[in-house]
Amino acid sequence: MRIGIPRETDPEEARTSIIPPGLKRLVDLGAEVVFEAGLGVAAGFPDQAYLDEGGREAAREEILSESELILGLAPPRERDVSLLKPGSVHIGFLDPFGRRDLLEALARQGVSALSMEMIPRTTRAQKMDALSSQANLAGYVAVVLAASHLNRIFPMMTTPAGTIPPARVFVIGAGVAGLQAIATARRLGARVQAFDTRPEVEEQVRSVGARFLKVDLGETGSTEQGYARALTSEQMEIQQKAMEKVCHQSDVVITTAQMFGRQAPRIIRNHVVAGMKVGSVVVDLAVESGGNVEGSEAGKVVDQGGVKIVGLRNLPGLVPAHSSQVYSSNLVSLVSEFWCDEQKKFVLDLEDEIIQGSLITHDGSICHDRFKDS
């Protein structure tokens, strides 16, 4: 089987879908692997490293039109979809909730497309869970960004001129990104408090060194995918009032609240930001899905009355060597899971729960129940 790996085309994207050790794992399975020149250069992986591991360099058109399995990162461009071989399999992020046009194009082209966003959150699929691996790094980067924009240091210091108290960090949302943000802020010496609508995560918050803000919201909980359920308007009002006081006491607020497949909830309003200390920082990790913070702008750092609101996109892309490493591992784990050693090919097992959960288009149509009639 020929596996093709095209280079990412977005000039602001430094990540790559496969790093050289990942390519070697594919070659060791018995695949012929072709890659586009410059595949991993932005992430620190030269073309020669891929050649050394058994890959073959090829032109983009050849990769897309002659490969039976395509491995990518960002959703493919329309002109790239038109080149894909009918009957081939494409694996990568597809933004299936926001890109109906792409799903229809892939179906028309006769491509079986697997969405990395839709990998089930099960124990068996954990090693393929790209959303979690990227969110983990985003949580780390959020804290580093906050520290770089804050007008004070994170740790407590005792000096001849007196004691400097630790910075106060408030993390909203204790999913993968939130827990990593908490752990990173604690490693830097900050005093950390966190909140989540799911009371069952309190133990996880405490395990990484933060205090948990308890707010009685009534019945909440998690979805089957492990995400927080949407709150009622009354619950949102109670939550926001409880968080407002903590935000005003904090030097850094990091918001990570996202709803899977839906716009992120707006949980920090302008009046809350207005009450924060001059020089404090808010990092909105949900800015690309609508934003948690009123006033945040995708791709920008906004100064609102002396408070910096950081809304930079693609935080994992700011550490491309490691974000590429974990994404490559996710992809290779998925390919390996469904690799047939006898046939030396990737086989779509339509009865498997991982394939059922992530296969969006197949046999000329949109086959996933959540997107058939969307």
N, C-alpha and C positions, 0 to 999 in steps of 0.2 A: 504494500500500500504506500502511495506517495502522500506525505504530509507536507503541506505548504504553510509557510509562516511569513506573511507580508509585514513590511515595516509600518508603524503607525504614521499617519499622515498629518495629524494635528501638530503644528509647529510648537504649541505650548505643552505637548505631551512628551515627557522624557521617559516614561516607562516603556517596557517592551513585554510582549506576551511570553516569550521563552528566553531563558538565559542559557549559556553554553552547557552547563551540567544537565539542564533539562533536555536539551537537544540530544545529548549523549544517551539519556535514558530512553528516548524515543528510538534512536538508532539501535540500541541494544534490544529493543522489542522486535526488531526486524524490519523497521520501516525505512523507506527512502525519504530523507528529510531535505527539503529545499527551502532556502530562505532568501529574502531580499537584502541587497547590500545596505548597510547602515542600520540593520535591524536593532541592534542593542547599543549603538554608539553613544546615544544621549544618556544612557544609564551606566556607561562605563565598560561596555563589553564590545571589543573590536571584532570586526568580521573574521579575522584570523582565528580567534578563539572558537568560533562556530565551525570553521573549516577543520580545525584541529580535532574537533569532536565528531567528525564524520558527516557534517552537513555539506550541501552543495549550493553554491550561490546561483540564483536564477533571476531573470527579469520578472517584474511584477505581473505582467500579463500571463506569462507561463505559469507562475505560481497559482494564480487564481483560476485559470481555465483548465489546467491539467492535473490539479491535485484532487484527490478523493476526500481528503480531510483538511480543512483550513482551521488554523488556530489564531485567534486574534484577541485584541483587548477592547478597544473602543468599537462601537457599532460601525459596521462597514458603510462606506459611501455608496450612493445609488449606482454610480458607474462601475464600482467594484462588484456589486451584486450582479450586474448584467453580464459580467465575465465568468461568474462561477459556473462550474460544470453541473448540469442537471443530474440529480441523484447523489451529489456530494453532500458532505456534512460540514457545517460551520459551527464552531464553538467560540463563544466570546460574550461580552456584555452586549445586550441588544436594546436596553431601555424599553422593554415591551409595553409598559403602561403609557409611555409618552410617544412611542414611534410606531403607530399603527401603519403608517406608510411603508416603513421598512419591513414589517412583518408581511404585508401584502406583496411586496416586491420579492422577498425571499420565497414565498409560496409560489408566486408566478414563475420563478426561475427553477422551481422543482428542487429546492435545497432543503435538506433537513437541518433546521437551526436549533441549537441548544443554547439557552440563555443562562449565563453564569449567575444572574440575579435570582434565578428561580431554583437553584440547587436546594433541595430540602434541608432543613436544619435538623438532621438526625445524626446519631452517633456514627453510623457507617459513612455518611457523606461529609463528616466534619473536615476531612483532609481535602475536600474539594470546595469548601465554602469560601469563595473569593470575597464575598461581601464582608464577612467577618475578618478575614486576613487584612483587607484594605482598611477597614474601620479601626482595627487595632493600631495601625500605623498613623491613621488620622488623629486618633486620640493623643498619641505621643507628640505629633507635630503641633497640635493645637496648643499644648502647654509651652512648647519651645517658642512658638510665635507670640504667645501671651507674655512670656518672660522678656522677649526682645522688644516689645512695645511698652512694657510697664516701666514706670518712672522710679521703681525701687527694686530691691533684690527679693528673692524668694525666701532664703533661709534666715533663721535667727542668727545673729552674730553678737558676740560679746567683745567689745573693743575698749581701749583706754578712754575713748571719748563717750562711752556709754553702750547700752545694749540696744541693738536693732531688733525689733520684734519680727516674727515671720509674717510673710504675706498671707492674706486670707483668700482662699480660692473656693468658689462655689461651682460645682458641676451639676448640671441639670440633665438627667438621663443617665441611667447606669447600665446601659447595654455594653457591647464590646468596646466601643469608642470611649464611652464615659468611664468605664472601669480602668482603661489604660490611662486616660487623662488623670484620674485620681492617683493611680500608682506613680505616674511620672511627676506630678506636682508634689507628692509626698517625698519622692526621692530627691527632689530639689529643695526640700526643707519647708515647704509651705504647710500651713494649717488648712485642712480641707474639709469641707462639708458637701454633702450630695443629697439630691432628691430624685425620686423616681415614683411614678404613679403605681408601680407594682410593689406592694409591700414585701413580697417574697424575696426581693433582691437586697433587702437590708443587710442580711448576713454577708453577702458578697462585698457590699460597700465597706462594711467594717473590717472584712478580711484584708483589704488593701489599704487600711489605715485612715479612713475618713469617718466622720460622724454622719449619721443619717437623719435628715430632716423628716420628721413624722407629721403628716397632714391627713386628717380624717376626711377622705373623699367618698366614703361609702364603698359600694361595690366597684372594683376595677379589675385588674388582672391582665393576663397575657393572651395573645392569639396562639393558634397552633404552631405558627412559625417562631414564637418566642418574643414577638414584638408587643409593646404596650397597646392596649385597646384605646380607641378614641374616647375622650371624655365628653360628658354632657356640658352644656354652657354653664350650668350651675356649678359643676365640678371644676371647670376651668377658672371660674371666678374665685372659688375658695383657694385653689392652688396658687393663683397669681397673687392673692393677698398675702398668703403665707410666705411666698418666695420674695416678695418685695422687700421686706425688712432685711432678709439675708443678703440680697443684692446690694442694698445700701451700705451694708457693713463690709462688703467684700472688695478686695483689690482687683480680683479677676473673676469673671463669670464665664463659664464655658457651657454652651447649650448644644445638646446632641440629640434632641427629641425629634424622631422621624416616624412617620406612619408608612408602612410598607405599601407601595403602589399608590400613595395619596400625597397630597400636599402637606408639608410639615406644619404643625400647629404653631400659631403665633403666641408665644408665652411671655415675652418681654416687651412691654409697651414703652412708648416714648417717655411717659412720666416716671417710669422706673429708672430708665437710663439717666434722666434729668436729676434724679435724687442720688446718683452715685458720686463718689468722690472724684474730683478733678485728677486726672492722671491714671485713673483705673482703666481696665481693658475688658471688653466683651468679645469673645470668639464665637461666631455662629457657624457651627459645623453643618447645619442644615440649610445653608444659604442656597445651595444648588437645587433644592426641592421646595423652594418658596421662602425659607428662612424662619427661624424661631424668634428673631429680634426685629422689631419695628425700626426701620432706618438702616438696616444692613443692606449692602449692595454687593451682588455677586462680582467677584474679581477686584474688590476695592477695600481699602481701609478708610473708614469714614470717621471724622472727628465731630462728635456731637456734644457741644458744650464742654469740651475738655475730656470727654470720655471717648476712647478709641474703640470703634466697632470693626472687628476684623472679619471680612466676609470673603476671604480668598477661596478660589475654587481648587478642587483636586489636591487636597493636602497630601495624600499618599504620593502624588507625583513630585513633591518637593524632596522626597527621599527615594529617588527612582531605583537605586541599586537594590535596596531591600524590598521595596514594594514590587519590583519585577521578580525578585527571587521568590517571594511567597506566592505571587500569582502564577508564575511558571510551575511551581510545585503543585498548586491547585489544578492547573490544566493537565499536567502530566499524570497526576493521580486519577483524574477522571478518565483519561485515555487508557491508562493501564487497567482500570477496573473493568473496562468493557473490551479489552484487547483479546482476540482469539489467537492463541499461539499457533494452532494448526494452520489457520488461513493467513496468518500474519496481517491481520486487519482489525480495524475498529468496527465492532458490531453493535448496532442499535437493538437492544433488548427491550422491545415495546411493553413487556410485562413487568419490567423492573421499576420500582418506585422512584428511583433517581431519574431515570429517563422519562418516566411519565410526568414527573414534576417539572422538568426543565425543557422538554422538547416542545417548541412553539409552532414550528411548521414542519410538515412531512407530507409526502405524496401529493404535492401540489396544492395544499390547503393549510390554513391555520388550524392546528389540531388541538391546541391546549384549551381546556374548557373555559378558563378565565378570559380568553381573548377571542373566542370564536365570534361572538356577537358584540364585541365592544366597539 
